[in-house]
Amino acid sequence: MCTNMRALDFKERGELKTEGFTVKSTMKNSVVVGPPAAGAFRERPAKPTAFRKFYERGDFPMALEHDAKGNRIAWRVEIEKVDYHQYLPLFFDGLCETVHPYEFFARQGVHDMLEHGGDKILPVIPQLIIPIKNALNTRNRQVICTTLKVLQHLVVSADMVGEALVPYYRQILPILNIFKNMNDLCLELTRSQGKK
């Protein structure tokens, strides 16, 4: 009679959930709970960027210009005369930003400089790797998509840039390996940018 009562009690409570590799896990009718999530896809908070500091001090030779087509950067000097060794890594550092106006200025500044840089881009490649890695390490989908689009523009911006990136694949590719199966990653950003 007593064993029947215990069996009914156990059925009312349901299955016994326990952690793996414990004595309880070997008991009859116990269910082993899986390990907690490792957090590989969880967003990491971005550290304060040098881009934000320089922008707030007013060190960049640019301003925001409003026109009928939307916002754009008004450069105070010709882009071809800008010191690429100083400013291009700072703009790449700003790719981690997600707050307006920092995000807009960083993204647009990078594209403007890559469009007009030509031969000045290739010598700066080693200085761009750490900002690219930091942007990808945030694991923020918007930042990753923006960084991937910037990498695409970087590769076609000048001759031999793609080849110059090859030694740095070990720093860039591990983060992309985590997100490789998420096909809708850049679709989200493309849709959100199309609405702006």
Disulfide bonds with the S-S distance in Angstrom:
none
